[in-house]
Amino acid sequence: MRQRSLFMLTAVLTTGALTLTACGSRDDKAGGDAEGGGTTVVIGVDAPFTGDLSALGLGIKNSADLAVKQANKNKTVEGVTFKLEALDDQAQPSSGQQNATKFVADKNVLGVVGPLNSSVSESMQKVFDDAKLAQVSPANTSPTLSQGQDWNGGTKVRPYKAYFRTATTDAVQGPFAAQYLFNEGKKKKVYLIDDKKTYGAGLAATFKAEFTKLGGKVVGTDHVDPETKDFSSVVTKIKNSGADVVYYGGEYPAAGPFSKQIKKAGAKIPLVGGDGIYSADFIKLSGKEGEGDLATSVGAPLDELPSAKEFVANYKAAGYKDAFEAYGGYSYDAAWSIIEAVKKVVADNDGKLPSDARAKVIEALQGVSFDGVSGKVSFDEFGDTTNKQLTVYQYKGNAWVPVKSGTLS
């Protein structure tokens, strides 16, 4: 899945850029007329803007909006004005699919940032791919989206050429957490829980494989319904299991209350999860009982990245009332990768959009490479980010504090 920031980066991105001719002329199949001449290109955003996961979704939307504003302010693509169109998927696959269809129907949309949830993305990928409309998720972490259902069985096949992501996958995140807990946290017995969703179940599975490989023991497994906030029956099992850690594959709306209930029942052991729980809202929901819990998240902490400092400053200056949260930097980079792809497509076509602009944007995305908010932004043969950096955070003193950054051993 899913807190993170403009800038000197603009200078980096535009250094050595080709001089583009004005894009007053356009093809009837892509791009719309901008006020005062030129061409309008729409970048879509799909994420949950309402509901339990709205904190993450709003951070995604605002960060993509900031990228669009910066591109327009700096005239990153001469003659092209970018516009943001945001649709709320409420973290529901059916809504995501409907939104994908709406984006496809608008010929001015040349790329979409999102969604947050891997399960939602599963419902959108074919719609986008059939229409040759690029999708760049800042938060999806399920490996199957880019490497196919048999990714862990030795056969990696990219299902959809239109799909890209700026966040690394659970094939890396789950094992990274396992290595940290076993080797540095000295945790040997885990109780494994997931919410049965694509993201949660997949993350728990990759954690389990690495933890047991290292010599750790799984003393119990369970699934929970994240919609029910009473976890007493599972909490009793955890307390009686002898586990020294709980690993939860899921998201913060359930993980926060779950952690609180575990501690109140007398099991003074940490709950650990992935980027789906790395949110300020987890701290609110778990309360003081959650202090000491851990979460992994994609990338390095923003305050350690020089490339992110102007993002953080500009986000604050823009006056967004919602925090950029776990995926802000990745959302900015996702939107900027689409902007960079459009820039190349226009440059390669004498300063205007071609009739097959959508397909050309996908081709250009495959070769995108720049220094972004989250670090180096580029994509491998599966459309996955080449940036495999991860960080372990611990809830300390009412905040998430980084305790270890690095890559999978």
Secondary structure as the mmCIF struct_conf table of DSSP 4:
data_model
#
loop_
_struct_conf.conf_type_id
_struct_conf.id
_struct_conf.beg_label_comp_id
_struct_conf.beg_label_asym_id
_struct_conf.beg_label_seq_id
_struct_conf.end_label_comp_id
_struct_conf.end_label_asym_id
_struct_conf.end_label_seq_id
HELX_RH_AL_P HELX_RH_AL_P1 MET A 8 THR A 14
TURN_TY1_P TURN_TY1_P1 THR A 15 GLY A 16
HELX_LH_PP_P HELX_LH_PP_P1 ALA A 17 ALA A 22
BEND BEND1 SER A 25 SER A 25
TURN_TY1_P TURN_TY1_P2 ASP A 28 LYS A 29
BEND BEND2 ALA A 30 ALA A 30
STRN STRN1 GLY A 32 ASP A 33
HELX_LH_PP_P HELX_LH_PP_P2 ALA A 34 ALA A 34
TURN_TY1_P TURN_TY1_P3 GLU A 35 GLY A 36
BEND BEND3 GLY A 37 GLY A 38
STRN STRN2 THR A 39 ALA A 47
BEND BEND4 THR A 50 GLY A 51
TURN_TY1_P TURN_TY1_P4 ASP A 52 LEU A 53
HELX_RH_AL_P HELX_RH_AL_P2 SER A 54 LYS A 73
TURN_TY1_P TURN_TY1_P5 ASN A 74 LYS A 75
BEND BEND5 THR A 76 VAL A 77
TURN_TY1_P TURN_TY1_P6 GLU A 78 GLY A 79
STRN STRN3 VAL A 80 ASP A 88
TURN_TY1_P TURN_TY1_P7 GLN A 90 ALA A 91
HELX_RH_AL_P HELX_RH_AL_P3 PRO A 93 ALA A 105
TURN_TY1_P TURN_TY1_P8 LYS A 107 ASN A 108
STRN STRN4 VAL A 109 VAL A 113
BEND BEND6 LEU A 116 LEU A 116
HELX_RH_AL_P HELX_RH_AL_P4 SER A 118 ASP A 130
TURN_TY1_P TURN_TY1_P9 ALA A 131 LYS A 132
STRN STRN5 ALA A 134 SER A 137
BEND BEND7 PRO A 138 ALA A 139
TURN_TY1_P TURN_TY1_P10 PRO A 143 PRO A 143
HELX_RH_AL_P HELX_RH_AL_P5 THR A 144 GLN A 147
TURN_TY1_P TURN_TY1_P11 GLN A 149 ASP A 150
HELX_RH_3T_P HELX_RH_3T_P1 TRP A 151 GLY A 153
TURN_TY1_P TURN_TY1_P12 GLY A 154 GLY A 154
BEND BEND8 PRO A 159 PRO A 159
TURN_TY1_P TURN_TY1_P13 LYS A 161 ALA A 162
STRN STRN6 TYR A 163 ARG A 165
BEND BEND9 THR A 166 ALA A 167
HELX_LH_PP_P HELX_LH_PP_P3 THR A 168 THR A 169
HELX_RH_AL_P HELX_RH_AL_P6 ASP A 170 GLN A 179
HELX_RH_PI_P HELX_RH_PI_P1 TYR A 180 GLU A 184
BEND BEND10 GLY A 185 GLY A 185
STRN STRN7 LYS A 189 ASP A 194
BEND BEND11 LYS A 196 LYS A 197
HELX_RH_AL_P HELX_RH_AL_P7 THR A 198 LEU A 214
TURN_TY1_P TURN_TY1_P14 GLY A 215 GLY A 215
STRN STRN8 LYS A 217 HIS A 223
TURN_TY1_P TURN_TY1_P15 PRO A 226 GLU A 227
HELX_RH_AL_P HELX_RH_AL_P8 SER A 232 SER A 241
TURN_TY1_P TURN_TY1_P16 GLY A 242 GLY A 242
BEND BEND12 ASP A 244 ASP A 244
STRN STRN9 VAL A 245 GLY A 249
BEND BEND13 GLY A 250 GLY A 250
HELX_RH_AL_P HELX_RH_AL_P9 TYR A 252 LYS A 264
TURN_TY1_P TURN_TY1_P17 ALA A 265 GLY A 266
STRN STRN10 LEU A 271 GLY A 273
TURN_TY1_P TURN_TY1_P18 ASP A 275 ILE A 277
BEND BEND14 SER A 279 SER A 279
HELX_RH_AL_P HELX_RH_AL_P10 ALA A 280 SER A 286
HELX_RH_3T_P HELX_RH_3T_P2 GLY A 287 GLY A 290
TURN_TY1_P TURN_TY1_P19 GLU A 291 GLY A 292
STRN STRN11 LEU A 294 VAL A 298
BEND BEND15 GLY A 299 GLY A 299
HELX_RH_3T_P HELX_RH_3T_P3 LEU A 302 GLU A 304
HELX_RH_3T_P HELX_RH_3T_P4 PRO A 306 ALA A 308
HELX_RH_AL_P HELX_RH_AL_P11 LYS A 309 ALA A 318
TURN_TY1_P TURN_TY1_P20 GLY A 319 GLY A 319
BEND BEND16 LYS A 321 ASP A 322
TURN_TY1_P TURN_TY1_P21 GLU A 325 TYR A 327
HELX_RH_AL_P HELX_RH_AL_P12 GLY A 328 ALA A 347
TURN_TY1_P TURN_TY1_P22 ASP A 348 GLY A 351
BEND BEND17 LYS A 352 LYS A 352
TURN_TY1_P TURN_TY1_P23 SER A 355 ASP A 356
HELX_RH_AL_P HELX_RH_AL_P13 ALA A 357 GLN A 366
TURN_TY1_P TURN_TY1_P24 GLY A 367 GLY A 367
STRN STRN12 SER A 369 GLY A 372
TURN_TY1_P TURN_TY1_P25 VAL A 373 SER A 374
STRN STRN13 GLY A 375 SER A 378
STRN STRN14 PHE A 379 PHE A 379
TURN_TY1_P TURN_TY1_P26 GLU A 381 PHE A 382
BEND BEND18 GLY A 383 GLY A 383
STRN STRN15 THR A 385 THR A 385
BEND BEND19 THR A 386 THR A 386
STRN STRN16 LEU A 390 LYS A 396
TURN_TY1_P TURN_TY1_P27 GLY A 397 ASN A 398
STRN STRN17 ALA A 399 GLY A 406
#
